[in-house]
């Protein structure tokens, strides 16, 4: 977003299959970043049945949608000029039991 936006450097845009999954994704992001000492400046939409939750961390903003709502608003289309960073999931830890 650098050079295009004056309010943030990055958008993270993701989606879930249901309201419950949207909240679970948001909770996981929040928990992981809090462990690293990073707290959101502001959160919008976190309520039962939420179909779009926005988490503002200043330098980056996280948008978690239901798929239907993500397609309807098409944020990616609004910011087409922004460079994209492909995210590859680290699957090396999947399926492993906690050691310790």
N, CA, C and O atoms as a printed pandas DataFrame, in Angstrom:
     atom_number atom_name residue_name chain_id  residue_number  x_coord  y_coord  z_coord
0              1         N          UNK        A               1    0.824   -1.190    0.000
1              2        CA          UNK        A               1    0.000    0.000    0.000
2              3         C          UNK        A               1    0.868    1.254    0.000
3              4         O          UNK        A               1    0.378    2.356   -0.249
4              5         N          UNK        A               2    2.163    1.082    0.281
5              6        CA          UNK        A               2    3.060    2.223    0.291
6              7         C          UNK        A               2    3.009    2.975   -1.027
7              8         O          UNK        A               2    3.056    2.365   -2.095
8              9         N          UNK        A               3    2.913    4.294   -0.958
9             10        CA          UNK        A               3    2.824    5.110   -2.151
10            11         C          UNK        A               3    1.413    5.271   -2.677
11            12         O          UNK        A               3    1.142    6.189   -3.452
12            13         N          UNK        A               4    0.513    4.396   -2.269
13            14        CA          UNK        A               4   -0.879    4.465   -2.716
14            15         C          UNK        A               4   -1.771    4.977   -1.594
15            16         O          UNK        A               4   -2.729    5.711   -1.835
16            17         N          UNK        A               5   -1.448    4.584   -0.371
17            18        CA          UNK        A               5   -2.262    4.921    0.792
18            19         C          UNK        A               5   -1.431    5.688    1.807
19            20         O          UNK        A               5   -0.253    5.396    2.008
20            21         N          UNK        A               6   -2.048    6.662    2.438
21            22        CA          UNK        A               6   -1.348    7.383    3.497
22            23         C          UNK        A               6   -1.795    6.926    4.887
23            24         O          UNK        A               6   -1.348    7.481    5.891
24            25         N          UNK        A               7   -2.674    5.918    4.958
25            26        CA          UNK        A               7   -3.156    5.489    6.262
26            27         C          UNK        A               7   -2.629    4.128    6.705
27            28         O          UNK        A               7   -2.755    3.784    7.881
28            29         N          UNK        A               8   -2.044    3.344    5.800
29            30        CA          UNK        A               8   -1.478    2.049    6.179
30            31         C          UNK        A               8   -0.506    1.579    5.107
31            32         O          UNK        A               8   -0.539    2.052    3.971
32            33         N          UNK        A               9    0.351    0.649    5.479
33            34        CA          UNK        A               9    1.316    0.096    4.534
34            35         C          UNK        A               9    0.837   -1.203    3.891
35            36         O          UNK        A               9    1.197   -1.506    2.754
36            37         N          UNK        A              10    0.025   -1.972    4.620
37            38        CA          UNK        A              10   -0.407   -3.291    4.139
38            39         C          UNK        A              10   -1.857   -3.553    4.506
39            40         O          UNK        A              10   -2.345   -3.102    5.543
40            41         N          UNK        A              11   -2.534   -4.288    3.639
41            42        CA          UNK        A              11   -3.825   -4.909    3.925
42            43         C          UNK        A              11   -3.587   -6.414    3.938
43            44         O          UNK        A              11   -2.901   -6.941    3.063
44            45         N          UNK        A              12   -4.139   -7.095    4.907
45            46        CA          UNK        A              12   -4.232   -8.546    4.887
46            47         C          UNK        A              12   -5.713   -8.847    4.716
47            48         O          UNK        A              12   -6.529   -8.463    5.555
48            49         N          UNK        A              13   -6.061   -9.530    3.638
49            50        CA          UNK        A              13   -7.456   -9.819    3.329
50            51         C          UNK        A              13   -7.624  -11.328    3.287
51            52         O          UNK        A              13   -6.941  -12.014    2.527
52            53         N          UNK        A              14   -8.539  -11.845    4.108
53            54        CA          UNK        A              14   -8.790  -13.285    4.127
54            55         C          UNK        A              14  -10.268  -13.527    4.400
55            56         O          UNK        A              14  -11.013  -12.600    4.717
56            57         N          UNK        A              15  -10.684  -14.796    4.272
57            58        CA          UNK        A              15  -12.094  -15.103    4.478
58            59         C          UNK        A              15  -12.266  -16.467    5.122
59            60         O          UNK        A              15  -11.371  -17.312    5.121
60            61         N          UNK        A              16  -13.454  -16.641    5.669
61            62        CA          UNK        A              16  -13.851  -17.908    6.268
62            63         C          UNK        A              16  -15.186  -18.348    5.697
63            64         O          UNK        A              16  -15.869  -17.586    5.012
64            65         N          UNK        A              17  -15.547  -19.588    5.988
65            66        CA          UNK        A              17  -16.778  -20.160    5.448
66            67         C          UNK        A              17  -18.034  -19.776    6.223
67            68         O          UNK        A              17  -19.147  -19.916    5.715
68            69         N          UNK        A              18  -17.858  -19.287    7.465
69            70        CA          UNK        A              18  -19.018  -18.993    8.309
70            71         C          UNK        A              18  -18.674  -17.856    9.270
71            72         O          UNK        A              18  -17.516  -17.455    9.393
72            73         N          UNK        A              19  -19.696  -17.350    9.942
73            74        CA          UNK        A              19  -19.481  -16.312   10.948
74            75         C          UNK        A              19  -18.548  -16.825   12.046
75            76         O          UNK        A              19  -17.661  -16.109   12.513
76            77         N          UNK        A              20  -18.766  -18.075   12.445
77            78        CA          UNK        A              20  -17.939  -18.676   13.493
78            79         C          UNK        A              20  -16.482  -18.747   13.059
79            80         O          UNK        A              20  -15.576  -18.464   13.844
80            81         N          UNK        A              21  -16.265  -19.124   11.814
81            82        CA          UNK        A              21  -14.891  -19.225   11.325
82            83         C          UNK        A              21  -14.242  -17.843   11.201
83            84         O          UNK        A              21  -13.049  -17.699   11.469
84            85         N          UNK        A              22  -14.994  -16.846   10.807
85            86        CA          UNK        A              22  -14.468  -15.479   10.738
86            87         C          UNK        A              22  -13.983  -15.050   12.122
87            88         O          UNK        A              22  -12.895  -14.489   12.251
88            89         N          UNK        A              23  -14.778  -15.309   13.149
89            90        CA          UNK        A              23  -14.372  -14.942   14.506
90            91         C          UNK        A              23  -13.183  -15.783   14.976
91            92         O          UNK        A              23  -12.310  -15.268   15.673
92            93         N          UNK        A              24  -13.133  -17.049   14.613
93            94        CA          UNK        A              24  -11.999  -17.905   14.996
94            95         C          UNK        A              24  -10.709  -17.422   14.340
95            96         O          UNK        A              24   -9.661  -17.400   14.984
96            97         N          UNK        A              25  -10.774  -17.036   13.070
97            98        CA          UNK        A              25   -9.601  -16.502   12.379
98            99         C          UNK        A              25   -9.131  -15.226   13.071
99           100         O          UNK        A              25   -7.941  -15.049   13.331
100          101         N          UNK        A              26  -10.079  -14.343   13.365
101          102        CA          UNK        A              26   -9.759  -13.087   14.034
102          103         C          UNK        A              26   -9.142  -13.349   15.405
103          104         O          UNK        A              26   -8.142  -12.724   15.761
104          105         N          UNK        A              27   -9.721  -14.257   16.171
105          106        CA          UNK        A              27   -9.180  -14.592   17.489
106          107         C          UNK        A              27   -7.762  -15.121   17.390
107          108         O          UNK        A              27   -6.911  -14.773   18.209
108          109         N          UNK        A              28   -7.498  -15.960   16.395
109          110        CA          UNK        A              28   -6.163  -16.534   16.229
110          111         C          UNK        A              28   -5.142  -15.461   15.864
111          112         O          UNK        A              28   -4.033  -15.456   16.399
112          113         N          UNK        A              29   -5.502  -14.559   14.966
113          114        CA          UNK        A              29   -4.611  -13.458   14.601
114          115         C          UNK        A              29   -4.313  -12.613   15.834
115          116         O          UNK        A              29   -3.157  -12.291   16.109
116          117         N          UNK        A              30   -5.353  -12.258   16.570
117          118        CA          UNK        A              30   -5.190  -11.433   17.771
118          119         C          UNK        A              30   -4.294  -12.122   18.799
119          120         O          UNK        A              30   -3.378  -11.502   19.339
120          121         N          UNK        A              31   -4.553  -13.388   19.069
121          122        CA          UNK        A              31   -3.776  -14.135   20.060
122          123         C          UNK        A              31   -2.305  -14.235   19.651
123          124         O          UNK        A              31   -1.413  -14.027   20.473
124          125         N          UNK        A              32   -2.061  -14.547   18.400
125          126        CA          UNK        A              32   -0.695  -14.698   17.909
126          127         C          UNK        A              32    0.070  -13.381   17.989
127          128         O          UNK        A              32    1.220  -13.352   18.428
128          129         N          UNK        A              33   -0.567  -12.295   17.567
129          130        CA          UNK        A              33    0.115  -11.003   17.595
130          131         C          UNK        A              33    0.291  -10.480   19.019
131          132         O          UNK        A              33    1.305   -9.849   19.317
132          133         N          UNK        A              34   -0.674  -10.728   19.901
133          134        CA          UNK        A              34   -0.515  -10.302   21.306
134          135         C          UNK        A              34    0.662  -11.010   21.964
135          136         O          UNK        A              34    1.382  -10.409   22.762
136          137         N          UNK        A              35    0.864  -12.286   21.635
137          138        CA          UNK        A              35    2.022  -13.007   22.168
138          139         C          UNK        A              35    3.327  -12.364   21.721
139          140         O          UNK        A              35    4.338  -12.446   22.419
140          141         N          UNK        A              36    3.303  -11.725   20.557
141          142        CA          UNK        A              36    4.473  -11.027   20.027
142          143         C          UNK        A              36    4.524   -9.571   20.503
143          144         O          UNK        A              36    5.403   -8.810   20.099
144          145         N          UNK        A              37    3.576   -9.195   21.362
145          146        CA          UNK        A              37    3.553   -7.841   21.907
146          147         C          UNK        A              37    2.897   -6.811   21.009
147          148         O          UNK        A              37    3.102   -5.610   21.187
148          149         N          UNK        A              38    2.103   -7.270   20.039
149          150        CA          UNK        A              38    1.442   -6.361   19.097
150          151         C          UNK        A              38   -0.054   -6.368   19.387
151          152         O          UNK        A              38   -0.696   -7.418   19.396
152          153         N          UNK        A              39   -0.598   -5.176   19.625
153          154        CA          UNK        A              39   -2.027   -5.050   19.926
154          155         C          UNK        A              39   -2.692   -4.142   18.894
155          156         O          UNK        A              39   -2.078   -3.194   18.405
156          157         N          UNK        A              40   -3.942   -4.437   18.568
157          158        CA          UNK        A              40   -4.618   -3.585   17.586
158          159         C          UNK        A              40   -4.908   -2.204   18.159
159          160         O          UNK        A              40   -5.152   -2.047   19.355
160          161         N          UNK        A              41   -4.874   -1.206   17.278
161          162        CA          UNK        A              41   -5.274    0.141   17.669
162          163         C          UNK        A              41   -6.787    0.237   17.754
163          164         O          UNK        A              41   -7.341    0.978   18.567
164          165         N          UNK        A              42   -7.445   -0.538   16.887
165          166        CA          UNK        A              42   -8.906   -0.487   16.810
166          167         C          UNK        A              42   -9.423   -1.759   16.134
167          168         O          UNK        A              42   -8.788   -2.288   15.221
168          169         N          UNK        A              43  -10.571   -2.239   16.586
169          170        CA          UNK        A              43  -11.227   -3.401   15.975
170          171         C          UNK        A              43  -12.679   -3.017   15.711
171          172         O          UNK        A              43  -13.350   -2.454   16.576
172          173         N          UNK        A              44  -13.155   -3.325   14.511
173          174        CA          UNK        A              44  -14.557   -3.069   14.166
174          175         C          UNK        A              44  -15.225   -4.349   13.704
175          176         O          UNK        A              44  -14.604   -5.180   13.041
176          177         N          UNK        A              45  -16.499   -4.505   14.058
177          178        CA          UNK        A              45  -17.301   -5.600   13.543
178          179         C          UNK        A              45  -17.257   -6.874   14.356
179          180         O          UNK        A              45  -17.893   -7.860   13.985
180          181         N          UNK        A              46  -16.509   -6.882   15.473
181          182        CA          UNK        A              46  -16.419   -8.112   16.249
182          183         C          UNK        A              46  -17.668   -8.234   17.119
183          184         O          UNK        A              46  -17.748   -7.671   18.210
184          185         N          UNK        A              47  -18.631   -8.982   16.604
185          186        CA          UNK        A              47  -19.891   -9.198   17.309
186          187         C          UNK        A              47  -20.502  -10.491   16.790
187          188         O          UNK        A              47  -20.098  -10.973   15.732
188          189         N          UNK        A              48  -21.449  -11.056   17.494
189          190        CA          UNK        A              48  -22.062  -12.303   17.014
190          191         C          UNK        A              48  -22.627  -12.125   15.605
191          192         O          UNK        A              48  -23.313  -11.143   15.320
192          193         N          UNK        A              49  -22.336  -13.073   14.740
193          194        CA          UNK        A              49  -22.832  -13.029   13.378
194          195         C          UNK        A              49  -22.042  -12.119   12.461
195          196         O          UNK        A              49  -22.496  -11.809   11.360
196          197         N          UNK        A              50  -20.863  -11.683   12.895
197          198        CA          UNK        A              50  -20.058  -10.758   12.087
198          199         C          UNK        A              50  -19.652  -11.398   10.769
199          200         O          UNK        A              50  -19.204  -12.543   10.733
200          201         N          UNK        A              51  -19.814  -10.644    9.685
201          202        CA          UNK        A              51  -19.414  -11.135    8.376
202          203         C          UNK        A              51  -18.193  -10.380    7.847
203          204         O          UNK        A              51  -17.652  -10.725    6.796
204          205         N          UNK        A              52  -17.759   -9.341    8.584
205          206        CA          UNK        A              52  -16.560   -8.589    8.215
206          207         C          UNK        A              52  -15.989   -7.995    9.488
207          208         O          UNK        A              52  -16.630   -7.168   10.136
208          209         N          UNK        A              53  -14.808   -8.406    9.839
209          210        CA          UNK        A              53  -14.115   -7.861   11.008
210          211         C          UNK        A              53  -12.852   -7.165   10.517
211          212         O          UNK        A              53  -12.079   -7.730    9.744
212          213         N          UNK        A              54  -12.655   -5.943   10.972
213          214        CA          UNK        A              54  -11.491   -5.151   10.615
214          215         C          UNK        A              54  -10.639   -4.968   11.865
215          216         O          UNK        A              54  -11.141   -4.582   12.921
216          217         N          UNK        A              55   -9.345   -5.250   11.734
217          218        CA          UNK        A              55   -8.407   -5.072   12.841
218          219         C          UNK        A              55   -7.325   -4.100   12.367
219          220         O          UNK        A              55   -6.571   -4.409   11.444
220          221         N          UNK        A              56   -7.249   -2.936   12.993
221          222        CA          UNK        A              56   -6.305   -1.900   12.585
222          223         C          UNK        A              56   -5.083   -1.939   13.496
223          224         O          UNK        A              56   -5.179   -1.684   14.697
224          225         N          UNK        A              57   -3.937   -2.264   12.907
225          226        CA          UNK        A              57   -2.680   -2.312   13.643
226          227         C          UNK        A              57   -1.764   -1.156   13.244
227          228         O          UNK        A              57   -0.569   -1.185   13.534
228          229         N          UNK        A              58   -2.312   -0.149   12.587
229          230        CA          UNK        A              58   -1.516    1.000   12.180
230          231         C          UNK        A              58   -0.799    0.745   10.869
231          232         O          UNK        A              58   -1.277    1.156    9.812
232          233         N          UNK        A              59    0.343    0.071   10.924
233          234        CA          UNK        A              59    1.115   -0.215    9.716
234          235         C          UNK        A              59    0.429   -1.224    8.800
235          236         O          UNK        A              59    0.720   -1.284    7.605
236          237         N          UNK        A              60   -0.472   -2.007    9.358
237          238        CA          UNK        A              60   -1.223   -2.964    8.543
238          239         C          UNK        A              60   -2.635   -3.090    9.083
239          240         O          UNK        A              60   -2.884   -2.916   10.276
240          241         N          UNK        A              61   -3.552   -3.395    8.178
241          242        CA          UNK        A              61   -4.958   -3.570    8.531
242          243         C          UNK        A              61   -5.380   -4.957    8.072
243          244         O          UNK        A              61   -5.102   -5.363    6.944
244          245         N          UNK        A              62   -6.049   -5.669    8.953
245          246        CA          UNK        A              62   -6.520   -7.018    8.670
246          247         C          UNK        A              62   -8.028   -6.959    8.411
247          248         O          UNK        A              62   -8.782   -6.404    9.210
248          249         N          UNK        A              63   -8.455   -7.535    7.290
249          250        CA          UNK        A              63   -9.871   -7.669    6.958
250          251         C          UNK        A              63  -10.185   -9.158    6.920
251          252         O          UNK        A              63   -9.581   -9.901    6.146
252          253         N          UNK        A              64  -11.121   -9.594    7.744
253          254        CA          UNK        A              64  -11.543  -10.992    7.741
254          255         C          UNK        A              64  -13.035  -10.999    7.388
255          256         O          UNK        A              64  -13.863  -10.442    8.109
256          257         N          UNK        A              65  -13.350  -11.637    6.275
257          258        CA          UNK        A              65  -14.709  -11.660    5.735
258          259         C          UNK        A              65  -15.270  -13.076    5.719
259          260         O          UNK        A              65  -14.525  -14.051    5.815
260          261         N          UNK        A              66  -16.603  -13.179    5.596
261          262        CA          UNK        A              66  -17.177  -14.405    5.060
262          263         C          UNK        A              66  -16.926  -14.326    3.551
263          264         O          UNK        A              66  -16.764  -13.232    3.011
264          265         N          UNK        A              67  -16.892  -15.452    2.880
265          266        CA          UNK        A              67  -16.587  -15.451    1.436
266          267         C          UNK        A              67  -17.563  -14.592    0.641
267          268         O          UNK        A              67  -17.171  -13.830   -0.242
268          269         N          UNK        A              68  -18.828  -14.731    0.972
269          270        CA          UNK        A              68  -19.866  -13.980    0.257
270          271         C          UNK        A              68  -19.639  -12.474    0.374
271          272         O          UNK        A              68  -19.732  -11.751   -0.618
272          273         N          UNK        A              69  -19.346  -12.013    1.561
273          274        CA          UNK        A              69  -19.150  -10.575    1.787
274          275         C          UNK        A              69  -17.849  -10.105    1.142
275          276         O          UNK        A              69  -17.789   -8.997    0.610
276          277         N          UNK        A              70  -16.809  -10.935    1.184
277          278        CA          UNK        A              70  -15.551  -10.574    0.511
278          279         C          UNK        A              70  -15.781  -10.360   -0.981
279          280         O          UNK        A              70  -15.289   -9.390   -1.557
280          281         N          UNK        A              71  -16.527  -11.263   -1.599
281          282        CA          UNK        A              71  -16.815  -11.141   -3.028
282          283         C          UNK        A              71  -17.669   -9.906   -3.319
283          284         O          UNK        A              71  -17.461   -9.226   -4.324
284          285         N          UNK        A              72  -18.624   -9.619   -2.441
285          286        CA          UNK        A              72  -19.522   -8.479   -2.650
286          287         C          UNK        A              72  -18.758   -7.159   -2.635
287          288         O          UNK        A              72  -18.987   -6.310   -3.496
288          289         N          UNK        A              73  -17.855   -6.970   -1.671
289          290        CA          UNK        A              73  -17.150   -5.695   -1.538
290          291         C          UNK        A              73  -15.902   -5.602   -2.416
291          292         O          UNK        A              73  -15.526   -4.499   -2.815
292          293         N          UNK        A              74  -15.265   -6.698   -2.722
293          294        CA          UNK        A              74  -14.144   -6.713   -3.653
294          295         C          UNK        A              74  -13.028   -5.723   -3.340
295          296         O          UNK        A              74  -12.608   -4.973   -4.221
296          297         N          UNK        A              75  -12.546   -5.708   -2.113
297          298        CA          UNK        A              75  -11.469   -4.773   -1.752
298          299         C          UNK        A              75  -10.252   -4.904   -2.652
299          300         O          UNK        A              75   -9.585   -3.915   -2.958
300          301         N          UNK        A              76   -9.968   -6.122   -3.071
301          302        CA          UNK        A              76   -8.820   -6.330   -3.953
302          303         C          UNK        A              76   -8.959   -5.497   -5.236
303          304         O          UNK        A              76   -7.966   -4.999   -5.766
304          305         N          UNK        A              77  -10.178   -5.350   -5.722
305          306        CA          UNK        A              77  -10.421   -4.576   -6.941
306          307         C          UNK        A              77  -10.230   -3.078   -6.689
307          308         O          UNK        A              77   -9.759   -2.350   -7.562
308          309         N          UNK        A              78  -10.598   -2.628   -5.491
309          310        CA          UNK        A              78  -10.442   -1.208   -5.166
310          311         C          UNK        A              78   -8.976   -0.800   -5.073
311          312         O          UNK        A              78   -8.626    0.355   -5.318
312          313         N          UNK        A              79   -8.121   -1.759   -4.716
313          314        CA          UNK        A              79   -6.695   -1.469   -4.515
314          315         C          UNK        A              79   -5.845   -2.221   -5.538
315          316         O          UNK        A              79   -4.767   -2.712   -5.203
316          317         N          UNK        A              80   -6.316   -2.316   -6.771
317          318        CA          UNK        A              80   -5.633   -3.083   -7.817
318          319         C          UNK        A              80   -4.217   -2.590   -8.101
319          320         O          UNK        A              80   -3.365   -3.375   -8.517
320          321         N          UNK        A              81   -3.957   -1.310   -7.885
321          322        CA          UNK        A              81   -2.637   -0.752   -8.177
322          323         C          UNK        A              81   -1.606   -1.092   -7.106
323          324         O          UNK        A              81   -0.410   -0.876   -7.306
324          325         N          UNK        A              82   -2.053   -1.612   -5.990
325          326        CA          UNK        A              82   -1.124   -1.961   -4.905
326          327         C          UNK        A              82   -0.380   -3.245   -5.250
327          328         O          UNK        A              82   -0.975   -4.183   -5.781
328          329         N          UNK        A              83    0.921   -3.293   -4.952
329          330        CA          UNK        A              83    1.639   -4.552   -5.179
330          331         C          UNK        A              83    1.094   -5.641   -4.261
331          332         O          UNK        A              83    0.653   -5.356   -3.148
332          333         N          UNK        A              84    1.126   -6.864   -4.719
333          334        CA          UNK        A              84    0.618   -8.002   -3.939
334          335         C          UNK        A              84    1.776   -8.841   -3.442
335          336         O          UNK        A              84    2.778   -9.022   -4.134
336          337         N          UNK        A              85    1.623   -9.345   -2.245
337          338        CA          UNK        A              85    2.595  -10.260   -1.661
338          339         C          UNK        A              85    1.891  -11.587   -1.493
339          340         O          UNK        A              85    0.913  -11.685   -0.752
340          341         N          UNK        A              86    2.370  -12.592   -2.162
341          342        CA          UNK        A              86    1.764  -13.931   -2.076
342          343         C          UNK        A              86    2.129  -14.542   -0.729
343          344         O          UNK        A              86    3.301  -14.587   -0.356
344          345         N          UNK        A              87    1.131  -15.007   -0.013
345          346        CA          UNK        A              87    1.323  -15.634    1.284
346          347         C          UNK        A              87    1.302  -17.139    1.102
347          348         O          UNK        A              87    0.348  -17.699    0.563
348          349         N          UNK        A              88    2.340  -17.774    1.549
349          350        CA          UNK        A              88    2.405  -19.239    1.516
350          351         C          UNK        A              88    2.272  -19.745    2.946
351          352         O          UNK        A              88    3.049  -19.366    3.823
352          353         N          UNK        A              89    1.296  -20.594    3.171
353          354        CA          UNK        A              89    1.077  -21.144    4.501
354          355         C          UNK        A              89    2.212  -22.087    4.883
355          356         O          UNK        A              89    2.633  -22.926    4.087
356          357         N          UNK        A              90    2.701  -21.937    6.109
357          358        CA          UNK        A              90    3.720  -22.841    6.640
358          359         C          UNK        A              90    3.005  -24.083    7.165
359          360         O          UNK        A              90    2.420  -24.065    8.248
360          361         N          UNK        A              91    3.062  -25.145    6.395
361          362        CA          UNK        A              91    2.358  -26.377    6.771
362          363         C          UNK        A              91    3.258  -27.344    7.531
363          364         O          UNK        A              91    2.842  -28.457    7.853
364          365         N          UNK        A              92    4.480  -26.927    7.817
365          366        CA          UNK        A              92    5.416  -27.843    8.479
366          367         C          UNK        A              92    4.951  -28.222    9.883
367          368         O          UNK        A              92    5.331  -29.273   10.400
368          369         N          UNK        A              93    4.129  -27.371   10.504
369          370        CA          UNK        A              93    3.678  -27.663   11.865
370          371         C          UNK        A              93    2.331  -28.380   11.909
371          372         O          UNK        A              93    1.912  -28.849   12.967
372          373         N          UNK        A              94    1.658  -28.466   10.773
373          374        CA          UNK        A              94    0.344  -29.101   10.753
374          375         C          UNK        A              94    0.466  -30.594   11.017
375          376         O          UNK        A              94    1.357  -31.259   10.489
376          377         N          UNK        A              95   -0.425  -31.105   11.826
377          378        CA          UNK        A              95   -0.452  -32.532   12.089
378          379         C          UNK        A              95    0.515  -32.981   13.162
379          380         O          UNK        A              95    0.544  -34.162   13.511
380          381         N          UNK        A              96    1.308  -32.062   13.695
381          382        CA          UNK        A              96    2.236  -32.423   14.763
382          383         C          UNK        A              96    1.608  -32.191   16.113
383          384         O          UNK        A              96    0.856  -31.235   16.300
384          385         N          UNK        A              97    1.910  -33.052   17.047
385          386        CA          UNK        A              97    1.441  -32.870   18.407
386          387         C          UNK        A              97    2.392  -31.944   19.138
387          388         O          UNK        A              97    3.580  -31.875   18.823
388          389         N          UNK        A              98    1.846  -31.222   20.135
389          390        CA          UNK        A              98    2.698  -30.354   20.931
390          391         C          UNK        A              98    3.760  -31.172   21.645
391          392         O          UNK        A              98    3.473  -32.200   22.258
392          393         N          UNK        A              99    4.966  -30.702   21.554
393          394        CA          UNK        A              99    6.064  -31.377   22.239
394          395         C          UNK        A              99    6.411  -30.551   23.461
395          396         O          UNK        A              99    6.843  -29.404   23.336
396          397         N          UNK        A             100    6.233  -31.104   24.600
397          398        CA          UNK        A             100    6.607  -30.348   25.784
398          399         C          UNK        A             100    5.496  -30.237   26.692
399          400         O          UNK        A             100    5.625  -29.628   27.754
